[in-house]
């Protein structure tokens, strides 16, 4: 199945991803999570190698981090 998106949808996706990245870097976890959905039960691969990590409830995990 091939899914296509419009230029407008792609532009909106990029805008939200940029805004989410800015919120994350600035420590605004609630805004980050409002903009970017983390599915429950996903596996995250480390960009520099090493073991993968499994996250059942990523939003709760991120909210528990100290500011």
N, C-alpha and C positions, 0 to 999 in steps of 0.2 A: 504494500500500500504506500503510495506516494502522497505526502501532504505538502501543499504549497501555502505560502503566506504572501500577503501583499507587501509592497514596499512600506506602506503606512504601518502595518503590523510589525514589521522588522524594525522600523525606526522607533516605535513605541517600546519594543523589547529592549533595544539598545539603551534607550533613555532610562528605563527602569533599572537595568543592570548597572549603569553608571551611577545612578542615584543610590542604589543599594550598596555598591562598593564604597561610595563616599560615606554613607551612614556607618558601615562596618568599620572603616578606618577611623572614623571619629568616635567610635564607641557607642553609637546610638543603635543598640541591638533591636529595640522595639521597632524602630523605623525600618531597619534592615529586614526584619522578619515580615513586616507589612508588605514590603516590595518583592521579596524573594521567598517562594515557598520551598520548604525542605520536606520531602516525602518521608513518612515514617518508614523505618527499616531499610535504610540505604547503606551502601558500602562506599567509603571514601578512600581513593588511592592517593598515596602521598606523591607529590610532584618530584621529590628527590629520591624516590625508592623507599624500601622498607615495607613493613607489613601494612596491609590495609586495615582500616578501622571501621567497625560496624556501629551505626547510630540508629537507635530505635526511636528516639524522641529528640531530634536535634534542636528544636526550638526551645524546649525546656533546658537542655544542656547549655545552650548559648546564654539564656537568661540567667543561669546560675553563675556565670563567670563574674569575677569582681571587675568593677569599672576602673 
